[in-house]
Structures are given as structure tokens and as C-alpha cells.
Amino acid sequence: MKSLKGKAIVFLADGMADEPVEALGGKTPLEAVDTPCMDSIARNGASGTFLTLPEGFPTSSDAANMSVLGYDLASFYPGRGPIEAVSQGIKLGPDDIAWRCNLVTVEGGILRDYSAGHISKERAKAFMDALAERFNSDKVTFYSGVSYRNLLVLHGAEFSADVDYFKPDSSQDLPVSELRLKAKSPAAQHTVEFVEKLMAEAAAFLAEHPLNQEGGVPANWIWPWSPGHKPSFPGFSGKYAGRSAAVITAVDVISGIAKCAGMDVIPVSGATGYLDTNYAGKAEAAIRAIEDHDFVYVHLEAIDECSHEGDLSLKMRAISDFENKVVRPVMTALEGRDLTFAILPDHPVPLHLRAHTRTPVPVAICGPHIVPDSVQRYSEKDAPGGSLGFMHGEEFVRKVLNIGQ
């Protein structure tokens, strides 16, 4: 077998970092789950922390993963909507504004569920197709995505992306009257009024939809957020000394970032973004991809989703599944081939908050060029004592690929 020295696989565990949980005796979920493979990356390598969500930018996964990949948010962050539009192959014109558009559940004026019960892709498509048939026009286009993760595109110079919004996954159990869109400039006021009118009309329409009469968790509101114009990124290969890169993910936001950066997106049949995802398929895809790519980014969404649900047992199950169904088989299959491995979350999601925080995330990297430090376990508590220190910007990717600053 040929050596893979100089190549790297990054395991990105979305939302895995947490805070001490009283029910776990003061351990975090990561510390409480048996993770020998993740721990081996720390034990045989070096640890540190990485700032993924600097002040002044949304605490969202698009911003966090752009940071992990070394893209300066001040220069390149476009908003979540346009990133996911790129993932779907939607061509945005100069006057188009793309919004991420969740299907959500509102009950008694309260935002109860940002995901409409983790609505199935098929069910969500039925709702989005119905919304498109009812509301699409020369100014409005609805697009279905994966589960609750859909898109709304506004067309025309009359619209502005200069709008403040509330992330639905950070706003559960709050009155929708407190979660209104807000214009950040006078020019954006028309957009706020237009979108809020559309939301009200869509809510009335969805309330009468036959699928919402069948019981179960209703998808009875749309929640547009994170608007922006067509993005423009420098290519990953150009940033990092000609290195080729691939991404394995179930969700549009990550594949959109990858496509913006000229990284190959490797589809995996049955990848869902939740606990029922095709773990084995993702592991197999990573093992294949590293043969003809220098950098493979394996993203798992399920841990983040369980964190937003505030469900300790599900979060621990998702971490265990990642360890045993992705990290272990990939590391076992590629053992002895001089490959670099790295593990990190994109951001924390403390269970008691059910929302993202800006706390720097724990990082561990092992590989032929990494001098091991004294850290023996991969955890939020141990990583800050490692020799990698506090990283930001391009430092993580450059360290993983052994490219000088």
C-alpha cells in the first residue's frame, strides 16, 4: 500500500462540544462517551483550541465551517441562503437574494420546533411544492431542500439583504412576536414588510394543507433567515499550495461551502443529516476519497441536531455512533499509511442552551509531522492544555496539511 503522507482526513463533528452536565457528574457528553479512536488522535498527536465563531458574525454552522476551512468571514461570509443555493445549483442573479427557509412548528404563538419534528425529505417536499405552486412569481421562488432545510429567493432590486433575523434553532419556545425581522437600513424596510406578509400568508396556507390535518408534528410556518447575494470565494486549492480537497456531508450548507471553494462534494446515498444517516457509506466514501485527494472533510450533522433538541441520551448516542461507525472504520482501514487525522466540532451546542456558543472548540491532530504533546484524551477540558495553543484563521488547515504560513 502506498504512503498517504502529506494527506489528511478531518472528522468534523457538528455541535459536539458542550459544557459540564450535572447528570453526568460534571462531565460533558463527549467526556462521558467512550471514544478511544478520538482519544488516540489526541494521545498520538497534539491538541489545542480553535476560534470558529468570532464576534460580529452569526453563531451558525455556515460561519463556523467557513472559519474551520480558513475563510475570513469579514471578507467572504455571504449568508446561509446563498451558500445553500449554490449547493442546490440555483443560479442567483445580481438582484437575487437567497434566504434559508425552515419549515417550523408554531403553536399558540410560540416557536416550538425549528425542524417541524425533523420532517422527512418527502413530506417537506410536498409542502414546499405546494408553497411554490401558490406563491411563486416574478418576485418569489420557493425551493425544497433536505428535510426542514429549504430556500426562498427574492428577485429584484427592490429587495435588500440588510436584515437582522433570529436563527430558529436558537429561538425555540419563544413567542414569535419577539422574533421579528428588523431592517438594518431604511432601504431594507420594504423587504422586511414583504417577507413578513409572505410569512403570514404562508402560515394561513399551511394551516389548511391536508398533510397538516393528519396529526403528528405540523409544519405550519415558514421561517426565512440569513439572506444574502451570490457568494464568491477563493478556491481551496489556490489558498493551500495546490492541495486538492473533498467534502462528505448530508446537508446543503456544507456542500455549498465546498462548491464555493472548488472542493469536490462526494454524495453518499442515504445520508440524512440525522441519527438515521448512512454512517457506513460516509466512512467508505472517506476511505476512497483520500486516495485521490489531499484533504478530506467528513462532516456529521446528527450530533448538532440532538444538541438542539436538548436530548442528552441522543447526543451521547450520536457521539458514540460517530466514533464507532465513522472514525473507527476510517482509521482502521487506513492504519499504517502515514496519514494525518484531525478531530474537531465546528462550534459548541450546550444541551442546557440548545443553541450555538462562541466558545473556542477542542482540536486534536496526529500525523507524521505532528510532535505529540502530553494530552492523552480528546475533550473540551484537556484540549486547551495542548501544544497547538489557540488557533484561528488558516492555522488549522495549514497545520493539518503541513503547509507553512
N, C-alpha and C positions, 0 to 999 in steps of 0.2 A: 504493500500500500504506500502511495506517495505521501510525503510530508505535507501538512497543511500549515506549516509555519508561516506567520505573517497574516493569516486569515483569522477571522473572529466570528463567533456567534454570540449575540446579545439576547438574553432572555428578559423581556420587558413585561413585568407583572403589574398590570394596570391597577392602581389603587391599593396595592398590598400593604404599604406602610401604615402604621396605626399608632395608637397610644396605649399605655398600660390599661388592662381591663381587670376590674376588681374580681370578677367571676373566675379569672384565670390566675388569681394570686398575684396580681400586679404584672403579669407577663402580657406582651402583645400577642395577637393571634399568630403572627409569624414565629415568635419565640416559643409558643405553645405547641406548634405543629412540628412533627419530626421531619426535618429537611436535610438529610445527610449529604445530598448532592449539592444543594445550595451552600451548605456549610463547607463542603470541600473546596468550593471556589474561593471562599474566604481563607480557609486553612492553608491552601497551597498557593495563595496569591496575596493580594494586598487589598485593603479596604479604605473607604473614605465616604464622603457625602457629596451630593451634587444639588445645586440650586436650579430647579426646573421652572419655578413659578415666581419670577421677580415681581416686586411691587409695580403697579401701574398697568398690569395685564390681567386678563381673566384667569381665574383658577380652573381652567378647563384642560381637558386632555389634548386638544389640538395645540395649545400653547406649550404644554408640558413636553409633549413628544417632539415638537419642533426644537425645544431647548435641548433635549437629550441628544438630538442629531446635530446640534451645533448651529442652528439657525437663529440669528439675532432677532428677537421679537420686535424691537423698535424699528428695524429695517424691513422686515418681511411678513409680520403677522397680518393676515388678511381678514380674519374672522372665520368662524367654523363653517358657515353656509357655503362660501365659495370653495373651501377645501373639499367638502363633501360633493359639491357639484363637479369638481374635477374628477373625483373618484368615479362618479357615475357617467363620465363622458359628456356631461352637459356643457355645451358651448355658451359661454357668457359673453354678451356684447358689452361695449364700453358703458352703456347706460343701464345694464342689468345689475340688480342687487340680489344676491342669494342669501336666504335665511335657512338655518336649520329649523325644522318644523316638527316638533314632537307631537305624537298623539298622546294625550294625557287624560287622566280622570279627575274631574271636578265634582265634588259633592257638597251641597249646601254652601256653595260659595268658597269652599276650601280646596286647594290643590292637594289631592290625596295621593296621586301616583303619577310620577313623571314618565312612566313607561306603559300606562294602561294595562297593568298586570303582565308586563313583558309579553305584550301582544305578539302573536305569531306573525311571521312574514306574510303568510297568505291572507290572514284576516286584516292585517294592516293595509295590504294592497287593495283589498276590497273597499276599505274606507277611503283611501287616497284616490282610487279611480273614481269613486262617487263624488268626492270633492272636486276633482278635476273636471268631471262632466258638468257639474253645477256651476263652478266658479271660474274656470279657465277663460281668459280673454286676452286682448292685446296688452293688458297691463299685469295679468296674473297667470302664473303657471304652477300647478302642484305636481310634484314628482314623488313616487313611492321609493323607499329605500330598503333598509333591513329592520324589521320589527317596528318599533316606535320611532325610529330614526329616519325622518323624511325631510323633504325640502319644499320651500316656497321661493319662487323667483319673481321679483317685481321688475317690470320693464318700463323704462322711460326716464328722461332727465328730470322729471318732476320729483323723483324719489331720492332719498338720502340714506346713507348707512350710518349717519352720525346720531345713533340712537342708543341710549342706555337700556339695559334689559336685565331680567332676573333669570339665572340658569334654573331650569325646572328641577333638576336633580338636587339642587341646593335649597329648594324652596318648598319642599313638601310640608303639608299640614299648616300652611299659612293661608290667610284669606287672599283670594285673587285681587281683591280691591287694593291690597297693599303691594301688589306686584306689577304695577302698570308700566308700560313702556314710557320712556321720557326722552324728549328731544334734547340733544346736547347743543343744538344751534337753532336759530329761528327757521332756517331752511328745512330742517327735519320735522317740523311740527306737522306738516301735511302728511308725511309718511306715517307718523305715529297715529294720526287720526284715521288714515286709510286702513292701516293694519288692524287697529283695534275694532273698527267697523267690520272688517273681514272676519276677525275672530268671533265677534258676536253673531254674525250671520252663519258662520260655520258651526258654532255651538248649537244654534237652533236647528240647523240642518241635521247634524249628527244625532241630536236627541231623538229625532224621528226615524233614524236609519233602522231598517229591520234587524241588523245584526246586534244593535243595542237593545232590542226587545227580547232577546233570547236568554237573558240572565248572564251571570259572570261579571267580570270587571268591565265597565263600559269605557269605550274610547269616545268621550263626548266633548272634547275640546281640542283645538289645535293650539300649539304654543310656539310661535315664531321667536327665534332669538339668534344672536351672534351674526348679524348681517355684514356683508362686505362685497367688494368688487372682485373681478377676476384677479387671481394671485399671480405673482411672478417670483420664482426662487432661482438662485444659482444652483447648478447641478451638484449633486453629492460627489461625483467623481472629480469634478473640477476643484471642489473645495479640499478634497483629501487625496492629492497626489495620484490621481488616476485610478483610484480603487473602485471596483465595481461592487454594487450593493443590491440586495434583495430584501423584500419585506413579506412576512407571512402574518396575515391578520384576518379577522372576520368582519371588521367594521370599516365603514366608508371614510371616517375621519383619518385613520392611519393610512389606508391605501391612497387617499387623496394627497396627504403629505408626501408619500413616496412618489406618486406620479408627478407632483410639482417639482420634486427633487431629481427626477430622472432615474429613480430606483425601480428595479423590476418588482412587480407585485405578483406573487405566486398564489393563485387561487387554490383553496382546499375545499373540496366538496363536503358539505355537512358542517362547516364552520359557522357557528350561530352567534357568537358573542355572549354565550351564557353557559350554564353548567352542562348543558347537553351538547356542547360543541364536539367536533371530531378531533380529540386530542391526538390520537394515533396518526391521523392524517397530517396534522401540523408538525409532529415530530418527524415523520417520514419526509415531508417537504423540506424541512430544515437540513436533514442529513443529505438529501440530494442537492440542495441549493448550494451548499458550501463547496461542492466540487468545482463549480464554475463561477463562483462569486467570492469576493474577498471579505465581504461583510454581510451577515445575515441577521436580520432583526425579527425575532419571533415574539409577536405581541399576543397577550392573552387578556381578554376583556372581562371574563367571568368574575374575577376577584373584585373588581371595581363595582360591578352590578350588585353583588351580595353585600358589599360595604354600604352602598346607598340604601339598601333595604334595611340596614341596621341589624342584620341577622348573623350573630356570632358563629353559630354552628355551620351555616352555609359558607361564611367566609373561610373558616378553617378547612372545610371540605374542598373549597376551590383552591386554596393554597396547597393542600395535600395532592389534589389532582394534578396541579401544575408540576409539582415536584416529581411525582411518580409516573405521570403519563406524558410529560414533555421533557423536562430537564434530565431525568434519569435515562430514558432511552436514547436521547441525543448524545449525552456524554458517554454512555456505554458504547454506542456504535462507533464513536469517533475517538475512543481512547487510544493513546499512544501515537497520535498523528501530529503532535506539536501544535495543536490548535489553541487559540485563545478563547476563553469563555468569560462572559460577564453577566452579572445579575443585578437588576435594579427595578424599582417601580418608577412610574412617571410622576407620581405625587402620592401623598398620603390621603386616605379617607378614614378618619377615625369613626368607629361604629357609633359612638355616642353623638356625633355631629351629623352623620350621614351625608357629609359634604367634604369637598376637597379643601386642603390647607396648603399654605406656602412653606411648610417645614421642609428643609432640605432632605432628600431621600438617601437611604443607605445604598452603597455601591460596593461590589466586590469584583475583582478582575484577577484571573490567573492565566498564565501563558508563559512561553519560553523567555520573553523579555521582561517579565514582571518579577521583581525581587520580593519574596514573601516577607510579610511583617508578622507581628505577634498575635494578630487577631485569629481566633480559632472558630468563630461562629458567624454566620451571616444574620445580622439583626439590627434593628434600629438603635439598640443600646451599644453594641460593640463597634459598629462601623465608624463612628466618629473618632475612635482611637487609632485608626489605621494610618499607614504611611502615605496614602493618596491625598489625605487632607481634604480641604473644602474646594470642590471643583465647580466651574461654571463655563459658559461659552462652548468652545470647541474642545476643551480639555479632555472630556470623557472619550469622545471618538478618537482623538489623536492618541490618547494613552492606549486604548484598546488596539488600534492598528499600528502602534509604534511609529507614529509619524511625528517629527519634531514640530514645535510651534513656529 
